[in-house]
């Protein structure tokens, strides 16, 4: 019989001690693929001595579906301050670079188990091997420009598994590739409620939003000239970023938005950061442009 703590598939860095210096790598980047729970604690904190082992046990039980980073707030105060940790223990959960849940104070083991399981579930449970292969095939069709064939394959997968988030997201992407934004949005709106907050569907929602914005994007050359003439014209810089992204120049768009954030992060209710998150959400979390963009934005936020 396999013991609960015998998890050979679990990664070696399942539970680790983090620092302010390693936070971006251990939490922001790591959470792009696997949810990460951050436990802010201190050696003198009594409740921390109870909560810490309980979270470690629950994370170990999840067998690699979630990671744990423990941060001693006495030695590492920067991120604790930025996240407004006012008492300890405080626990935050991150997924795809963002805090998604959390709590303060010690909890009973049953509640800790439930919390960890809820966070682990954000990463998904996988799919039937046959459907997975079909989804991969449809993705390949889409990558090769056969959007109609991909749409038919994704639709067939949904006949077998009506709640398959990957197939729903693929079908939406296929219609976006066919320049049918209205149909893509209609499909997304028809997704079952239980998968409506799945990261894959949130990604295609961002893609739809960007596609709508792209339709109204001005000429890149004109907007570049405007920004060159008036570097503090924030609206022109935002419009330029939208036009660049619509033109497939993702890295350049991210660079303009980071510059806008540097110049005035509060402008237009934080429009630069909001637009960056749209782009990050719309692209593969492992895309080097996304990873670098998130890292730069995080450094600017927590500077």
C-alpha positions as CSV (number, residue, x, y, z in Angstrom):
1,X,0.0,0.0,0.0
2,X,1.3,3.4,-1.0
3,X,1.8,5.8,1.9
4,X,0.5,9.3,1.7
5,X,4.0,10.8,1.9
6,X,5.4,8.4,-0.7
7,X,4.9,10.5,-3.9
8,X,7.6,9.6,-6.4
9,X,6.0,11.8,-9.1
10,X,6.1,14.9,-6.9
11,X,8.8,17.4,-8.0
12,X,11.9,17.8,-5.8
13,X,11.0,21.5,-5.1
14,X,7.4,20.7,-4.0
15,X,8.0,22.5,-0.7
16,X,10.8,25.1,-0.3
17,X,11.9,28.1,1.8
18,X,11.6,31.3,-0.3
19,X,13.1,34.7,-0.1
20,X,12.3,38.2,-1.5
21,X,15.1,37.5,-4.0
22,X,13.6,34.2,-5.2
23,X,10.0,35.2,-5.1
24,X,9.6,36.0,-8.8
25,X,11.1,32.6,-9.8
26,X,9.6,30.5,-7.0
27,X,6.1,32.0,-7.1
28,X,5.3,34.3,-10.1
29,X,7.0,32.1,-12.7
30,X,6.4,28.7,-11.1
31,X,2.7,29.5,-10.8
32,X,2.3,29.8,-14.5
33,X,2.0,26.0,-14.7
34,X,1.3,24.8,-11.2
35,X,-0.6,26.7,-8.4
36,X,1.7,27.9,-5.7
37,X,0.7,28.5,-2.0
38,X,2.8,31.0,-0.1
39,X,3.0,30.7,3.7
40,X,4.1,33.9,5.4
41,X,5.4,32.9,8.9
42,X,8.0,33.8,11.6
43,X,9.9,31.6,14.0
44,X,8.3,33.3,17.1
45,X,4.7,32.8,15.8
46,X,2.9,30.1,17.8
47,X,0.0,29.5,15.4
48,X,2.6,29.3,12.5
49,X,4.0,26.2,14.2
50,X,0.7,24.5,13.9
51,X,-0.4,25.8,10.5
52,X,2.9,25.2,8.7
53,X,3.1,21.4,9.1
54,X,-0.6,21.0,8.3
55,X,-0.2,22.9,5.0
56,X,3.0,20.9,4.2
57,X,1.0,17.6,4.8
58,X,-1.8,18.8,2.6
59,X,0.5,19.9,-0.2
60,X,2.4,16.6,0.0
61,X,-0.9,14.7,-0.3
62,X,-1.7,16.6,-3.5
63,X,1.3,14.9,-5.1
64,X,2.7,17.7,-7.3
65,X,-0.5,19.4,-8.3
66,X,0.4,22.4,-6.0
67,X,3.6,23.8,-4.6
68,X,4.4,25.5,-1.3
69,X,6.8,28.3,-0.6
70,X,7.4,29.3,3.0
71,X,8.6,32.9,3.7
72,X,10.0,34.1,7.0
73,X,8.7,37.6,7.2
74,X,11.4,38.6,9.7
75,X,14.1,38.0,7.1
76,X,12.0,38.9,4.1
77,X,9.8,41.9,4.4
78,X,9.4,43.3,0.9
79,X,6.8,41.1,-0.6
80,X,5.0,40.7,2.7
81,X,4.7,44.5,2.8
82,X,3.5,44.7,-0.8
83,X,0.9,42.0,-0.2
84,X,-0.2,43.9,2.9
85,X,0.5,41.0,5.3
86,X,-0.6,42.6,8.6
87,X,-0.6,39.5,10.8
88,X,0.8,36.0,10.6
89,X,0.3,33.4,9.7
90,X,-1.0,34.7,6.4
91,X,-1.4,32.4,3.4
92,X,-1.7,33.4,-0.3
93,X,-2.3,31.2,-3.3
94,X,-1.0,32.2,-6.7
95,X,-1.9,30.8,-10.1
96,X,-0.6,32.1,-13.4
97,X,1.3,34.9,-11.7
98,X,-1.6,36.3,-9.7
99,X,-2.9,35.9,-6.2
100,X,-6.2,34.0,-6.4
101,X,-7.1,33.2,-2.8
102,X,-5.8,33.3,0.7
103,X,-6.5,33.4,4.5
104,X,-5.1,34.7,7.8
105,X,-4.7,32.8,11.0
106,X,-4.6,29.1,11.8
107,X,-7.3,26.8,10.4
108,X,-8.4,23.3,11.4
109,X,-6.7,20.5,9.3
110,X,-9.9,19.7,7.5
111,X,-10.2,23.3,6.2
112,X,-6.6,23.4,5.3
113,X,-7.0,20.2,3.3
114,X,-10.0,21.7,1.5
115,X,-8.2,24.9,0.8
116,X,-5.2,23.1,-0.7
117,X,-7.4,20.8,-2.8
118,X,-9.3,23.8,-4.2
119,X,-6.1,25.5,-5.2
120,X,-4.6,22.3,-6.6
121,X,-7.7,21.9,-8.8
122,X,-7.0,25.2,-10.5
123,X,-4.2,23.4,-12.4
124,X,-6.7,20.9,-13.9
125,X,-6.9,17.2,-13.6
126,X,-6.0,16.2,-17.2
127,X,-8.3,14.4,-19.7
128,X,-9.0,11.1,-21.2
129,X,-6.0,9.9,-23.4
130,X,-8.1,9.6,-26.5
131,X,-9.6,13.0,-26.2
132,X,-6.2,14.5,-25.4
133,X,-4.8,13.1,-28.6
134,X,-7.8,14.5,-30.5
135,X,-7.2,17.9,-29.0
136,X,-3.5,17.8,-29.8
137,X,-4.4,17.0,-33.4
138,X,-6.9,19.8,-33.6
139,X,-4.4,22.2,-32.2
140,X,-1.9,21.1,-34.9
141,X,-4.6,21.8,-37.6
142,X,-5.1,25.2,-36.2
143,X,-1.4,25.9,-36.1
144,X,-1.1,24.9,-39.8
145,X,-3.9,27.2,-40.8
146,X,-6.7,24.6,-41.2
147,X,-9.1,26.5,-38.9
148,X,-12.3,25.0,-40.4
149,X,-11.0,21.4,-39.9
150,X,-9.9,22.3,-36.4
151,X,-13.3,23.7,-35.6
152,X,-15.0,20.5,-36.7
153,X,-12.6,18.4,-34.6
154,X,-13.1,20.5,-31.5
155,X,-16.9,20.4,-32.0
156,X,-16.7,16.6,-32.3
157,X,-14.7,16.4,-29.0
158,X,-17.4,18.5,-27.3
159,X,-20.0,15.9,-28.4
160,X,-18.1,13.3,-26.4
161,X,-17.2,15.6,-23.5
162,X,-19.4,18.7,-23.3
163,X,-17.4,20.1,-20.4
164,X,-14.0,19.8,-21.9
165,X,-12.4,23.3,-21.4
166,X,-9.5,22.6,-23.8
167,X,-12.0,21.8,-26.6
168,X,-14.2,24.8,-25.9
169,X,-11.2,27.1,-25.9
170,X,-9.9,25.5,-29.1
171,X,-13.3,26.0,-30.8
172,X,-13.2,29.6,-29.8
173,X,-9.7,30.0,-31.1
174,X,-10.7,28.4,-34.4
175,X,-13.5,30.9,-35.0
176,X,-11.1,33.7,-34.1
177,X,-8.7,32.4,-36.7
178,X,-11.7,32.5,-39.2
179,X,-12.2,36.2,-38.2
180,X,-15.6,35.4,-36.9
181,X,-15.4,37.2,-33.5
182,X,-19.1,37.2,-32.9
183,X,-19.4,33.4,-33.3
184,X,-16.3,32.9,-31.1
185,X,-17.9,35.0,-28.4
186,X,-21.2,33.2,-28.7
187,X,-19.4,29.9,-28.2
188,X,-17.6,31.2,-25.2
189,X,-20.8,32.5,-23.6
190,X,-22.4,29.1,-24.1
191,X,-19.7,27.2,-22.1
192,X,-21.0,25.3,-19.1
193,X,-20.9,27.2,-15.8
194,X,-18.6,24.7,-14.2
195,X,-15.8,25.5,-16.6
196,X,-16.5,29.2,-17.1
197,X,-13.6,30.3,-14.9
198,X,-11.1,27.7,-16.3
199,X,-7.8,29.5,-17.2
200,X,-8.1,28.2,-20.8
201,X,-11.5,30.0,-21.2
202,X,-10.2,33.1,-19.5
203,X,-7.4,33.1,-22.1
204,X,-9.7,33.0,-25.1
205,X,-11.9,35.6,-23.4
206,X,-8.8,37.9,-23.4
207,X,-8.2,37.0,-27.1
208,X,-11.7,38.0,-28.0
209,X,-11.3,41.3,-26.1
210,X,-8.0,42.0,-28.0
211,X,-9.6,41.0,-31.3
212,X,-12.3,43.6,-30.7
213,X,-9.7,46.2,-29.8
214,X,-7.7,45.3,-32.9
215,X,-10.6,46.2,-35.2
216,X,-10.3,49.8,-34.0
217,X,-6.5,50.0,-33.9
218,X,-5.0,52.9,-35.9
219,X,-2.0,52.6,-38.2
220,X,1.2,51.7,-36.3
221,X,3.4,54.2,-38.2
222,X,1.1,57.2,-37.3
223,X,0.9,56.1,-33.7
224,X,4.7,55.7,-33.5
225,X,5.1,59.2,-34.8
226,X,2.7,60.6,-32.2
227,X,4.5,58.9,-29.4
228,X,7.9,60.1,-30.7
229,X,6.6,63.6,-30.8
230,X,4.7,63.5,-27.5
231,X,6.3,60.8,-25.2
232,X,3.8,61.7,-22.4
233,X,0.8,61.2,-24.6
234,X,-0.4,58.1,-22.7
235,X,-3.4,57.5,-24.8
236,X,-1.3,57.4,-28.0
237,X,1.1,55.0,-26.4
238,X,-1.8,52.7,-25.3
239,X,-3.2,52.9,-28.8
240,X,0.2,52.1,-30.2
241,X,0.5,49.0,-28.0
242,X,-3.0,47.8,-29.2
243,X,-2.0,48.4,-32.8
244,X,1.3,46.6,-32.4
245,X,-0.4,43.6,-30.8
246,X,-3.0,43.5,-33.6
247,X,-0.1,43.5,-36.0
248,X,1.5,40.5,-34.4
249,X,4.3,42.5,-32.7
250,X,3.6,41.2,-29.2
251,X,7.0,41.9,-27.7
252,X,6.9,45.5,-29.0
253,X,3.4,45.9,-27.6
254,X,4.5,44.6,-24.2
255,X,7.5,47.0,-24.2
256,X,5.2,50.0,-24.9
257,X,2.9,49.1,-22.1
258,X,5.7,48.6,-19.6
259,X,7.0,52.0,-20.6
260,X,3.5,53.5,-20.0
261,X,3.3,51.8,-16.6
262,X,6.7,53.2,-15.7
263,X,5.7,56.7,-16.7
264,X,2.3,56.6,-14.9
265,X,1.0,53.4,-13.4
266,X,-2.2,55.0,-12.2
267,X,-3.2,56.6,-15.5
268,X,-6.7,55.8,-16.7
269,X,-7.4,53.5,-13.7
270,X,-4.2,51.5,-14.3
271,X,-4.9,50.9,-18.0
272,X,-1.3,49.9,-18.7
273,X,-1.3,47.0,-16.3
274,X,-4.8,46.0,-17.3
275,X,-3.8,45.8,-21.0
276,X,-0.6,43.9,-20.1
277,X,-2.7,41.3,-18.2
278,X,-5.0,40.9,-21.2
279,X,-2.0,40.1,-23.4
280,X,-0.5,37.8,-20.8
281,X,-3.8,36.0,-20.4
282,X,-4.2,35.7,-24.2
283,X,-0.9,34.0,-24.8
284,X,0.7,30.7,-23.6
285,X,1.9,31.1,-20.0
286,X,5.2,29.6,-21.0
287,X,5.8,32.0,-23.9
288,X,9.2,33.7,-23.2
289,X,7.6,37.1,-24.0
290,X,5.0,36.5,-21.4
291,X,7.4,35.3,-18.8
292,X,9.8,38.2,-19.4
293,X,6.9,40.7,-19.4
294,X,5.5,39.3,-16.1
295,X,8.9,39.4,-14.5
296,X,9.5,43.0,-15.6
297,X,6.1,44.1,-14.5
298,X,6.5,42.4,-11.1
299,X,9.9,44.1,-10.6
300,X,8.3,47.5,-11.3
301,X,5.3,46.8,-9.0
302,X,7.4,45.6,-6.1
303,X,10.3,48.1,-6.6
